Amino acid sequence: MHEVVLYSSPGCHLCEQAADALRSLQRGRPFTWTEVDIHSDPDLEKRYLLEIPVIEVDGIVVTQAPIEINKVRFALLS
C-alpha cells in the first residue's frame, strides 16, 4: 500500500485544501496518509517553509504549492 505524507503548517489554507483533496482521492484508491507539521522539525521547516503544502508519495515529493492532485493520482498508480 502506498504511503502519502502531507507536509503542512497550522492555519495554512492551502494545506487544508490539500488535505481535503487527499481525503477525496482516498475514497477511490487505497493508500495511507499522514500530515506532518513542518514546525515540528527545524530541518523540515527550513526545507519547506515557503513551499507548503508538499505531498510526498512513498518517500518522493510529487507536488508542492500549488498542489497538482493529478500528480499524486499518477504516483499512486505505479
N, C-alpha and C positions, 0 to 999 in steps of 0.2 A: 504494500500500500504506500502511496506517495505521502510524503510529509511536507507540509507547506508552513512557512514562517512568515508572519506579517510583522515587520519592524515598524513601530509606531511611537506616538507620544500622546499623553493625555491632552484632551482638548483639541486635537488636530482633526478638523472636519474632513479632510481628505482621507485620513486614516479610518475614520468611521465609515466613509463611503467604500473604502477598500474592504473593510470587514464585512459590510453588507453584501458586497459583490462576491466575496468568498463564500458566505453563507448560502447565497443563491446558487452559486456554482456547485456547491457541495450536495445540493438536492439531486443533481443528476449524475454525479461522479463520486466514487468512494475515495476519500482522502482525509487525513487528519491535519488539523492546523492549530497553530498556537500563535498568540500575539505576544510580542516582546517589546516592552517599553525600553527605548534606546537609552533613557536616562538611568537605567539600572546598571549600566556598564559604561565606564568612561570611553573605552575603545569604540563601542557601538555609537555612542553619542558623537564622538569625533568623526566617525566614518559616515554616519547617515543623517546628521542634524539637518542639513539643507536638502536632503533627498527624499525624506519620508513622505508618504509611505513607500516601503520597499517590500517586495514579495519575492521570497526565495522558494524554489521547489527542489526538494532533495539536495539541498546544500548549494544550489546555483541560483544567483539572482536573475530573475526573468523579467522583472519590470519594476520601475520606480516612478515617482510622481512625474507626470500624470500617469496613473495606473492604466495599463492596457490589458484588460482582463482576458482578451483573446490570446495573449502570450502565455498566460497562466493555463488557460484551457489547452493550448497546444502542448505545453510542457507536461501536462497530466496525461496526454495520450501516449507518450513514449514509455 
